[in-house]
Amino acid sequence: MPMAGEADGNIQTGSRAPPAALNERILSSMSQKHVAAHPWHDLEIGPGAPEIFNCVVEIPRGSKVKYELDKSTGLIKVDRVLYSSVVYPHNYGFIPRTLCEDSDPMDVLILMQEQVVPGCFLRARAIGLMPMIDQGEKDDKIIAVCAEDPEFRHYKDIKELPPHRLQEIRRFFEDYKKNENKEVTVNEFLPAKDAMDAIKYSMITNLLQYNELHSEVQSIKLPDNLNHLNTQMFRNHYHRASQETLGLQH
């Protein structure tokens, strides 16, 4: 007689599926129920983008735990616990339907009064850009405010923030990376216009990467700093980059 947990005598008692197989089972189960929605690819960025947009929170304010999106499942996983006593000064996450040079969605730090739970999404307004180099690679962060928070929603540009707030943000990224023996450079904060240009750039890259709206790319106005590129050159460049970086086939 089969033991509990066995099916037709083909499953060994006490055996466990390896992580890859477990992920496949999770995805298969979700697909069968038709309820899966990937926060990066399925959540709309919103009609107000690049100024006001939806973003997904991965890490709550005050956390020492670095949560991040698991790209294969769309779930939020624990990546690591930060060294020493540093904690995230504000809620941190990503902007859906964007793609950056590191093959990840655009990072965003959201200023608001309260911490929120990992995996939720909210509307935010871009007020600035923090250019950052992490281990020799570009890793810029959008600085935003929660559009539904009465204490922060009136901010329109990063220059309106108190200087100590910017220093707090800068020191966090410098310190927590150094504690992990990683080399990081945080450059001068840039205004809201640069943040919106960066978001628009990442939106276009995402469209080209997944080959979703080739015909509509012609109607998207490129940011001023991309005007030296014509649309066909832009498309070809990122199509090649996507093939090389992610191994995608279109």
Secondary structure, DSSP 8 states (H G I E B T S, - for coil): ---TT-STT-S-TT----HHHHHHHHHHHHHHHT----TTTTS---TTTTTEEEEEEEE-TT-SEEEEE-TTT--EEEEEE-STT---SSEEEEETT---TTSS-EEEEEE-SS---TT-EEEEEEEEEE-EEETTEE--EEEEEETT-TTTTT--SGGGS-HHHHHHHHHHHHHHHHHTT--EEE---B-HHHHHHHHHHHHHHHHHHTTS-HHHHTTS---GGGTTS-HHHHHHHHHHHHHHHH----
